[in-house]
Amino acid sequence: MKKFISSLILLTGISVTSCGQEKYDFAEITQKSDINTFLNKIQKENEEVKIDTVYSFNELTIEGMHYAGTPIMKALVTDNYMILTTDTINYSGRKILETVEAKYGLSPISDGYSNDIEFDWKQETQDIKLVVKLKNGKHLAAMGDKDNAELTISYKTLYNLPIANLHKEIKTYPNAPKYILKIKEQDCDYDIIVNGIKIPNAILYSEIFLNEYITNEKSSLEFIIKPNTQNENSSQGRFNDDAHFSAVLYDFDTEEIYAEINNLKLSGTTPVNFSNTYDLVLPFYPKAWTDGVDLRKDKNLVSKINALYTKIGKAVLANNEQAINDLFYESDLESQQIAFDTDFETARENWEEYVSWSYNSYKYTIAKDIEIQFYDGGKLVYVYPEDKEAMLILTGKKYSKKLNYFLYQPKGTSELKVIRQ
């Protein structure tokens, strides 16, 4: 996805004083759509300026240009980026740092090249990166009149759909545990079952976020540890001599440990089973699939499964953003809420992932030979395809996206919905 880039370069060795008033403040440009308005104002007030509407490559050297009070000697403005060059070196590094900090708040210092120091600010509509180049040593106390800087602003595409703005809906709590199960293993396979729900492809993950599977205070956790059948020495169903398994259940924020299996040595042929119940308390419990109907005796279940995955595939190929929003809004909102994640980037990145499906795909395939697993009294289902790698496969040129979801049917409705990914 193309971003609009704004780069402010403060150069050493140039000291030019603008004779005009501070009329054109590039700091007023807060999003890509502001550019045309800004250029039109310049052209209207300066007849000699010709705006290039064909190639959108405009070099400006008019008087009165500045960035929040710092005079600008010249500017290159295009559809995708602009480069602003200051006409002064007098404490420019310090001045720009103070200006940006006043607008966006303090930011931790990260190391740059040579004597540079870098600062980053992430905003909903733009990302800001400031590189201050210190001439008198790499410490802020030495900032002097010859220090210069480079300010880069990336303007983001604005999304209006609710699914791309979920952070605005997230409720916060003073105590919000994030329960993590961390796995470390050597030469063994394993299944993880949380509250009776088998985690799909658990072997692929070193960490599992348990909040997504918690719907009440009491939570059960089960491990089934098996010989690694992919290992040549254990292909006969026997644990390798080096096989071992470790797991820890803890709170991500406080690092409090609730349970731990430490370097369990494995031998023989019999799978090892551990299970226990824990009080994994949350400030609220998601509705999730708890208001779903029992699907175990639904004669139309296979048709409903196919209908939902077909709807997803068609929405992606048609680039139907509203339909994609409607299909995934509920599951995305619950997942971000139970992670207590108010970061605007989470929803944006998830939405851009959906957009990339449409951009990269030209067909979809749905598995026909399937095995349905029922959980929580038939309220929750997960489909394991036996003839494909996933229930829904999106395909493009050198592109493949495999999709499987936990599904449920809310009471009073006749269609399945995605509830966990």
C-alpha positions as a Python dict, from the first residue, in 0.01 Angstrom:
ca = {
    (1, 'M'): (0, 0, 0),
    (2, 'K'): (143, 331, -109),
    (3, 'K'): (215, 587, 157),
    (4, 'F'): (265, 958, 118),
    (5, 'I'): (617, 1056, 227),
    (6, 'S'): (713, 1397, 361),
    (7, 'S'): (1081, 1451, 432),
    (8, 'L'): (1226, 1764, 586),
    (9, 'I'): (1600, 1797, 538),
    (10, 'L'): (1788, 2060, 735),
    (11, 'L'): (2123, 2124, 570),
    (12, 'T'): (2450, 2247, 719),
    (13, 'G'): (2630, 2536, 550),
    (14, 'I'): (2327, 2726, 422),
    (15, 'S'): (2201, 3039, 598),
    (16, 'V'): (1937, 3227, 405),
    (17, 'T'): (1681, 3456, 566),
    (18, 'S'): (1338, 3462, 408),
    (19, 'C'): (1230, 3812, 319),
    (20, 'G'): (862, 3721, 300),
    (21, 'Q'): (615, 3666, 575),
    (22, 'E'): (547, 3319, 712),
    (23, 'K'): (253, 3254, 479),
    (24, 'Y'): (280, 2888, 382),
    (25, 'D'): (320, 2645, 672),
    (26, 'F'): (387, 2289, 557),
    (27, 'A'): (307, 2171, 910),
    (28, 'E'): (-58, 2233, 822),
    (29, 'I'): (-44, 1928, 596),
    (30, 'T'): (-160, 1649, 825),
    (31, 'Q'): (-286, 1404, 562),
    (32, 'K'): (-236, 1337, 193),
    (33, 'S'): (-558, 1505, 89),
    (34, 'D'): (-429, 1837, 228),
    (35, 'I'): (-162, 1864, -42),
    (36, 'N'): (-382, 1985, -328),
    (37, 'T'): (-545, 2249, -109),
    (38, 'F'): (-203, 2371, -1),
    (39, 'L'): (-70, 2387, -359),
    (40, 'N'): (-383, 2563, -484),
    (41, 'K'): (-336, 2832, -220),
    (42, 'I'): (25, 2888, -329),
    (43, 'Q'): (-70, 2909, -697),
    (44, 'K'): (-360, 3145, -632),
    (45, 'E'): (-137, 3389, -444),
    (46, 'N'): (166, 3355, -674),
    (47, 'E'): (81, 3390, -1043),
    (48, 'E'): (433, 3297, -1150),
    (49, 'V'): (402, 2953, -989),
    (50, 'K'): (281, 2680, -1225),
    (51, 'I'): (151, 2365, -1060),
    (52, 'D'): (229, 2046, -1252),
    (53, 'T'): (-95, 1849, -1263),
    (54, 'V'): (36, 1593, -1515),
    (55, 'Y'): (349, 1456, -1349),
    (56, 'S'): (284, 1615, -1008),
    (57, 'F'): (645, 1725, -971),
    (58, 'N'): (656, 2074, -824),
    (59, 'E'): (969, 2262, -717),
    (60, 'L'): (890, 2572, -513),
    (61, 'T'): (1125, 2851, -405),
    (62, 'I'): (877, 3122, -315),
    (63, 'E'): (908, 3345, -9),
    (64, 'G'): (709, 3279, 304),
    (65, 'M'): (741, 2900, 313),
    (66, 'H'): (812, 2747, 656),
    (67, 'Y'): (756, 2446, 877),
    (68, 'A'): (601, 2555, 1207),
    (69, 'G'): (815, 2868, 1206),
    (70, 'T'): (1136, 2725, 1061),
    (71, 'P'): (1195, 2902, 725),
    (72, 'I'): (1199, 2680, 417),
    (73, 'M'): (1422, 2780, 126),
    (74, 'K'): (1290, 2531, -129),
    (75, 'A'): (1034, 2255, -150),
    (76, 'L'): (980, 1961, -381),
    (77, 'V'): (617, 1845, -373),
    (78, 'T'): (476, 1544, -557),
    (79, 'D'): (174, 1317, -522),
    (80, 'N'): (368, 1077, -303),
    (81, 'Y'): (616, 1280, -105),
    (82, 'M'): (759, 1622, -41),
    (83, 'I'): (1107, 1735, 57),
    (84, 'L'): (1143, 2059, 247),
    (85, 'T'): (1484, 2223, 285),
    (86, 'T'): (1541, 2486, 550),
    (87, 'D'): (1718, 2816, 483),
    (88, 'T'): (1882, 2840, 827),
    (89, 'I'): (2117, 2639, 1044),
    (90, 'N'): (2078, 2840, 1365),
    (91, 'Y'): (1998, 2574, 1626),
    (92, 'S'): (1776, 2405, 1368),
    (93, 'G'): (1813, 2059, 1522),
    (94, 'R'): (1699, 2181, 1863),
    (95, 'K'): (1420, 2395, 1718),
    (96, 'I'): (1269, 2116, 1512),
    (97, 'L'): (1294, 1870, 1801),
    (98, 'E'): (1117, 2116, 2032),
    (99, 'T'): (849, 2181, 1769),
    (100, 'V'): (773, 1814, 1708),
    (101, 'E'): (780, 1726, 2078),
    (102, 'A'): (539, 2009, 2153),
    (103, 'K'): (299, 1874, 1892),
    (104, 'Y'): (330, 1497, 1939),
    (105, 'G'): (475, 1453, 2288),
    (106, 'L'): (802, 1305, 2409),
    (107, 'S'): (955, 1004, 2236),
    (108, 'P'): (1236, 771, 2347),
    (109, 'I'): (1570, 824, 2177),
    (110, 'S'): (1691, 548, 1946),
    (111, 'D'): (2042, 525, 1807),
    (112, 'G'): (2108, 657, 1459),
    (113, 'Y'): (2419, 652, 1245),
    (114, 'S'): (2735, 836, 1347),
    (115, 'N'): (2641, 1120, 1584),
    (116, 'D'): (2275, 1106, 1483),
    (117, 'I'): (1996, 1053, 1732),
    (118, 'E'): (1653, 940, 1619),
    (119, 'F'): (1299, 991, 1746),
    (120, 'D'): (978, 826, 1625),
    (121, 'W'): (613, 921, 1670),
    (122, 'K'): (330, 701, 1544),
    (123, 'Q'): (-3, 875, 1490),
    (124, 'E'): (-331, 756, 1343),
    (125, 'T'): (-284, 955, 1022),
    (126, 'Q'): (94, 975, 1000),
    (127, 'D'): (425, 835, 1118),
    (128, 'I'): (696, 1087, 1209),
    (129, 'K'): (1068, 1018, 1221),
    (130, 'L'): (1316, 1285, 1328),
    (131, 'V'): (1691, 1244, 1290),
    (132, 'V'): (1893, 1511, 1471),
    (133, 'K'): (2256, 1529, 1359),
    (134, 'L'): (2476, 1645, 1645),
    (135, 'K'): (2805, 1812, 1555),
    (136, 'N'): (2941, 1849, 1909),
    (137, 'G'): (2909, 1494, 2034),
    (138, 'K'): (2628, 1249, 2088),
    (139, 'H'): (2452, 1405, 2384),
    (140, 'L'): (2165, 1652, 2399),
    (141, 'A'): (2348, 1887, 2635),
    (142, 'A'): (2589, 1962, 2350),
    (143, 'M'): (2316, 2067, 2104),
    (144, 'G'): (2441, 2382, 1936),
    (145, 'D'): (2383, 2624, 1652),
    (146, 'K'): (2527, 2397, 1384),
    (147, 'D'): (2320, 2089, 1463),
    (148, 'N'): (2080, 1998, 1183),
    (149, 'A'): (1803, 1746, 1133),
    (150, 'E'): (1593, 1540, 893),
    (151, 'L'): (1221, 1506, 952),
    (152, 'T'): (1031, 1234, 765),
    (153, 'I'): (652, 1214, 777),
    (154, 'S'): (460, 924, 623),
    (155, 'Y'): (94, 1003, 569),
    (156, 'K'): (-136, 704, 607),
    (157, 'T'): (-443, 613, 410),
    (158, 'L'): (-756, 692, 612),
    (159, 'Y'): (-1007, 411, 667),
    (160, 'N'): (-1364, 486, 769),
    (161, 'L'): (-1497, 133, 818),
    (162, 'P'): (-1562, 35, 1182),
    (163, 'I'): (-1333, -270, 1164),
    (164, 'A'): (-1034, -44, 1091),
    (165, 'N'): (-1112, 174, 1395),
    (166, 'L'): (-1176, -85, 1664),
    (167, 'H'): (-942, 85, 1911),
    (168, 'K'): (-1211, 348, 1965),
    (169, 'E'): (-1446, 78, 2098),
    (170, 'I'): (-1207, -93, 2341),
    (171, 'K'): (-1285, -61, 2712),
    (172, 'T'): (-997, -39, 2958),
    (173, 'Y'): (-972, -188, 3307),
    (174, 'P'): (-729, -130, 3595),
    (175, 'N'): (-661, -504, 3616),
    (176, 'A'): (-650, -670, 3276),
    (177, 'P'): (-451, -997, 3274),
    (178, 'K'): (-319, -1135, 2947),
    (179, 'Y'): (-278, -1508, 2998),
    (180, 'I'): (-4, -1662, 2786),
    (181, 'L'): (92, -2027, 2746),
    (182, 'K'): (455, -2052, 2637),
    (183, 'I'): (582, -2381, 2495),
    (184, 'K'): (936, -2510, 2445),
    (185, 'E'): (986, -2861, 2313),
    (186, 'Q'): (1242, -3090, 2156),
    (187, 'D'): (1153, -3385, 1930),
    (188, 'C'): (790, -3427, 2028),
    (189, 'D'): (440, -3343, 1907),
    (190, 'Y'): (167, -3209, 2132),
    (191, 'D'): (-197, -3108, 2149),
    (192, 'I'): (-317, -2816, 2361),
    (193, 'I'): (-678, -2822, 2481),
    (194, 'V'): (-817, -2513, 2654),
    (195, 'N'): (-1162, -2540, 2813),
    (196, 'G'): (-1226, -2847, 2601),
    (197, 'I'): (-1126, -2668, 2278),
    (198, 'K'): (-837, -2816, 2084),
    (199, 'I'): (-611, -2538, 1956),
    (200, 'P'): (-565, -2594, 1580),
    (201, 'N'): (-203, -2648, 1474),
    (202, 'A'): (-78, -2571, 1825),
    (203, 'I'): (257, -2727, 1736),
    (204, 'L'): (323, -2428, 1508),
    (205, 'Y'): (313, -2175, 1792),
    (206, 'S'): (558, -2119, 2074),
    (207, 'E'): (305, -1896, 2252),
    (208, 'I'): (-75, -1918, 2273),
    (209, 'F'): (-293, -1630, 2393),
    (210, 'L'): (-544, -1800, 2621),
    (211, 'N'): (-782, -1507, 2675),
    (212, 'E'): (-946, -1589, 2342),
    (213, 'Y'): (-1073, -1921, 2479),
    (214, 'I'): (-1181, -1809, 2828),
    (215, 'T'): (-1554, -1751, 2886),
    (216, 'N'): (-1574, -1791, 3265),
    (217, 'E'): (-1356, -1788, 3576),
    (218, 'K'): (-1271, -2160, 3580),
    (219, 'S'): (-1043, -2269, 3297),
    (220, 'S'): (-913, -2615, 3216),
    (221, 'L'): (-582, -2675, 3044),
    (222, 'E'): (-471, -3009, 2899),
    (223, 'F'): (-147, -3118, 2730),
    (224, 'I'): (-116, -3438, 2527),
    (225, 'I'): (253, -3490, 2444),
    (226, 'K'): (330, -3750, 2176),
    (227, 'P'): (634, -3890, 1992),
    (228, 'N'): (738, -3685, 1691),
    (229, 'T'): (642, -3902, 1395),
    (230, 'Q'): (839, -3677, 1159),
    (231, 'N'): (1163, -3775, 1330),
    (232, 'E'): (1329, -4080, 1173),
    (233, 'N'): (1423, -4229, 1510),
    (234, 'S'): (1072, -4190, 1652),
    (235, 'S'): (878, -4296, 1342),
    (236, 'Q'): (799, -4622, 1522),
    (237, 'G'): (603, -4426, 1781),
    (238, 'R'): (881, -4393, 2039),
    (239, 'F'): (1020, -4076, 2196),
    (240, 'N'): (1371, -3984, 2088),
    (241, 'D'): (1641, -3984, 2357),
    (242, 'D'): (1660, -3603, 2332),
    (243, 'A'): (1285, -3547, 2360),
    (244, 'H'): (1171, -3306, 2628),
    (245, 'F'): (886, -3061, 2692),
    (246, 'S'): (849, -2737, 2887),
    (247, 'A'): (550, -2508, 2935),
    (248, 'V'): (468, -2205, 3146),
    (249, 'L'): (134, -2032, 3204),
    (250, 'Y'): (183, -1669, 3302),
    (251, 'D'): (45, -1315, 3286),
    (252, 'F'): (218, -1119, 3011),
    (253, 'D'): (206, -785, 3197),
    (254, 'T'): (291, -888, 3554),
    (255, 'E'): (496, -1198, 3458),
    (256, 'E'): (322, -1386, 3740),
    (257, 'I'): (353, -1762, 3680),
    (258, 'Y'): (43, -1976, 3740),
    (259, 'A'): (175, -2317, 3632),
    (260, 'E'): (496, -2459, 3495),
    (261, 'I'): (631, -2781, 3344),
    (262, 'N'): (1008, -2755, 3345),
    (263, 'N'): (1215, -2960, 3100),
    (264, 'L'): (1016, -3282, 3125),
    (265, 'K'): (1221, -3573, 2985),
    (266, 'L'): (1019, -3801, 2758),
    (267, 'S'): (1071, -4171, 2689),
    (268, 'G'): (890, -4481, 2578),
    (269, 'T'): (590, -4495, 2347),
    (270, 'T'): (299, -4381, 2562),
    (271, 'P'): (178, -4021, 2516),
    (272, 'V'): (206, -3808, 2829),
    (273, 'N'): (-108, -3633, 2951),
    (274, 'F'): (-129, -3335, 3188),
    (275, 'S'): (-451, -3160, 3283),
    (276, 'N'): (-557, -2914, 3550),
    (277, 'T'): (-809, -2641, 3627),
    (278, 'Y'): (-710, -2281, 3700),
    (279, 'D'): (-880, -1963, 3818),
    (280, 'L'): (-799, -1739, 3521),
    (281, 'V'): (-988, -1427, 3622),
    (282, 'L'): (-1073, -1153, 3371),
    (283, 'P'): (-1242, -816, 3441),
    (284, 'F'): (-1515, -928, 3203),
    (285, 'Y'): (-1591, -1244, 3007),
    (286, 'P'): (-1669, -1220, 2635),
    (287, 'K'): (-1998, -1341, 2497),
    (288, 'A'): (-1802, -1534, 2236),
    (289, 'W'): (-2004, -1841, 2128),
    (290, 'T'): (-2191, -1878, 2458),
    (291, 'D'): (-2522, -1763, 2306),
    (292, 'G'): (-2486, -2003, 2014),
    (293, 'V'): (-2716, -2291, 1925),
    (294, 'D'): (-2622, -2660, 1945),
    (295, 'L'): (-2513, -2746, 1592),
    (296, 'R'): (-2455, -3118, 1642),
    (297, 'K'): (-2792, -3220, 1499),
    (298, 'D'): (-2817, -2951, 1232),
    (299, 'K'): (-2876, -3139, 905),
    (300, 'N'): (-2785, -2828, 705),
    (301, 'L'): (-2456, -2763, 883),
    (302, 'V'): (-2230, -2858, 591),
    (303, 'S'): (-2429, -2631, 359),
    (304, 'K'): (-2403, -2347, 611),
    (305, 'I'): (-2027, -2395, 639),
    (306, 'N'): (-1988, -2386, 262),
    (307, 'A'): (-2214, -2081, 239),
    (308, 'L'): (-2005, -1883, 489),
    (309, 'Y'): (-1671, -1963, 328),
    (310, 'T'): (-1819, -1891, -15),
    (311, 'K'): (-1939, -1554, 112),
    (312, 'I'): (-1588, -1474, 236),
    (313, 'G'): (-1430, -1580, -93),
    (314, 'K'): (-1673, -1374, -302),
    (315, 'A'): (-1631, -1067, -82),
    (316, 'V'): (-1253, -1087, -118),
    (317, 'L'): (-1255, -1127, -496),
    (318, 'A'): (-1509, -845, -535),
    (319, 'N'): (-1306, -626, -299),
    (320, 'N'): (-1632, -567, -116),
    (321, 'E'): (-1498, -382, 187),
    (322, 'Q'): (-1834, -347, 359),
    (323, 'A'): (-1899, -721, 329),
    (324, 'I'): (-1551, -801, 466),
    (325, 'N'): (-1618, -562, 754),
    (326, 'D'): (-1948, -735, 832),
    (327, 'L'): (-1794, -1083, 817),
    (328, 'F'): (-1506, -1018, 1057),
    (329, 'Y'): (-1612, -721, 1272),
    (330, 'E'): (-1750, -924, 1563),
    (331, 'S'): (-1453, -1161, 1591),
    (332, 'D'): (-1195, -884, 1551),
    (333, 'L'): (-1366, -662, 1809),
    (334, 'E'): (-1382, -940, 2068),
    (335, 'S'): (-1022, -1045, 2004),
    (336, 'Q'): (-892, -690, 2043),
    (337, 'Q'): (-1111, -629, 2349),
    (338, 'I'): (-1002, -942, 2537),
    (339, 'A'): (-643, -841, 2465),
    (340, 'F'): (-732, -497, 2611),
    (341, 'D'): (-554, -355, 2307),
    (342, 'T'): (-625, 16, 2250),
    (343, 'D'): (-347, 55, 1993),
    (344, 'F'): (-484, 203, 1670),
    (345, 'E'): (-221, 14, 1471),
    (346, 'T'): (-368, -328, 1556),
    (347, 'A'): (-699, -273, 1378),
    (348, 'R'): (-527, -86, 1093),
    (349, 'E'): (-280, -368, 1032),
    (350, 'N'): (-553, -632, 1047),
    (351, 'W'): (-766, -436, 801),
    (352, 'E'): (-473, -388, 563),
    (353, 'E'): (-421, -765, 577),
    (354, 'Y'): (-781, -813, 456),
    (355, 'V'): (-724, -555, 183),
    (356, 'S'): (-413, -742, 72),
    (357, 'W'): (-622, -1055, 18),
    (358, 'S'): (-831, -875, -242),
    (359, 'Y'): (-527, -715, -402),
    (360, 'N'): (-339, -1044, -440),
    (361, 'S'): (-615, -1296, -517),
    (362, 'Y'): (-794, -1388, -838),
    (363, 'K'): (-970, -1708, -727),
    (364, 'Y'): (-1072, -1902, -419),
    (365, 'T'): (-1112, -2273, -345),
    (366, 'I'): (-1324, -2435, -75),
    (367, 'A'): (-1254, -2782, 66),
    (368, 'K'): (-1523, -3043, 4),
    (369, 'D'): (-1405, -3339, 212),
    (370, 'I'): (-1423, -3217, 570),
    (371, 'E'): (-1427, -3330, 933),
    (372, 'I'): (-1627, -3116, 1176),
    (373, 'Q'): (-1520, -3086, 1539),
    (374, 'F'): (-1778, -2970, 1795),
    (375, 'Y'): (-1692, -2791, 2118),
    (376, 'D'): (-1876, -2651, 2420),
    (377, 'G'): (-2192, -2854, 2377),
    (378, 'G'): (-2201, -2811, 2000),
    (379, 'K'): (-2205, -2430, 2017),
    (380, 'L'): (-1861, -2393, 1860),
    (381, 'V'): (-1733, -2573, 1549),
    (382, 'Y'): (-1403, -2600, 1369),
    (383, 'V'): (-1369, -2765, 1031),
    (384, 'Y'): (-1067, -2975, 937),
    (385, 'P'): (-1040, -3021, 558),
    (386, 'E'): (-917, -3360, 441),
    (387, 'D'): (-872, -3279, 72),
    (388, 'K'): (-712, -2932, 105),
    (389, 'E'): (-459, -2758, 326),
    (390, 'A'): (-729, -2522, 456),
    (391, 'M'): (-1104, -2476, 438),
    (392, 'L'): (-1066, -2166, 218),
    (393, 'I'): (-765, -2100, -3),
    (394, 'L'): (-719, -1767, -180),
    (395, 'T'): (-493, -1787, -483),
    (396, 'G'): (-308, -1527, -687),
    (397, 'K'): (9, -1499, -892),
    (398, 'K'): (277, -1643, -661),
    (399, 'Y'): (29, -1593, -376),
    (400, 'S'): (-168, -1827, -153),
    (401, 'K'): (-361, -1754, 165),
    (402, 'K'): (-504, -2039, 373),
    (403, 'L'): (-799, -1959, 601),
    (404, 'N'): (-978, -2157, 873),
    (405, 'Y'): (-1203, -2020, 1147),
    (406, 'F'): (-1395, -2114, 1457),
    (407, 'L'): (-1766, -2074, 1376),
    (408, 'Y'): (-2091, -2046, 1568),
    (409, 'Q'): (-2457, -1965, 1501),
    (410, 'P'): (-2617, -1705, 1731),
    (411, 'K'): (-2956, -1797, 1872),
    (412, 'G'): (-3243, -1663, 1665),
    (413, 'T'): (-3040, -1667, 1342),
    (414, 'S'): (-2995, -1918, 1062),
    (415, 'E'): (-2639, -1846, 946),
    (416, 'L'): (-2294, -1922, 1083),
    (417, 'K'): (-2055, -1647, 1187),
    (418, 'V'): (-1680, -1626, 1238),
    (419, 'I'): (-1597, -1588, 1609),
    (420, 'R'): (-1225, -1671, 1636),
    (421, 'Q'): (-942, -1682, 1385),
}
